[in-house]
């Protein structure tokens, strides 16, 4: 079964390349949904959820769309994952692989619920109202907790490691830490004392 999906995926990638519609760098694609689902032992669970939700012809079509979608690595430390679409079409699922394995599985199913919701309820249209009742229904079918945000101790630790000193208040000496540097062309002021911040 996986050989059929691999052949279909290669054919789709070739067609997109020929049409000039594949704008992402292929090296950025870690794997596809079906590959990660097999790695996490979730593909049977996903196919069962889709087959119970839709008629046979529609479920096969949806499973093919799900299988070929790329999974990309995310560097974000404040979000566990994201479903990305552009101009009404799915682009990829971004996952932060530094999170704990249990969280990764839950995040993957959460983002997959977004993909299913988009393809079934708003195909070809901009995806919004991301955590509405249709998404919650898909999340429950797939076995994910229908909640908006998750927490990961590993990502919190990674976030704290990435914090760097970016500015010091010239008035009171308070240090400010962020993951990104401040724009040196702008002026910043300390909210508490009103002193000007000196970028480091």
ABEGO torsion letter per residue (X at the ends): XAAAAAAAAAAAAAAAAAAGABABBAAABABBAAAAAAAAGAAAAAAAAAAAABBAAAAAAAAAAAAABBBBBBABAABABBBBBBGGBBABBBBBAABBAAAAAAAAAAAAAAAAAAAAABBGBBBBGAABAAAAAAAAAAGBBBBABBBBAAAAAAAAAABBBABBBAAAGBBBBBABBBBAABBBBBAAAGBBBBBX
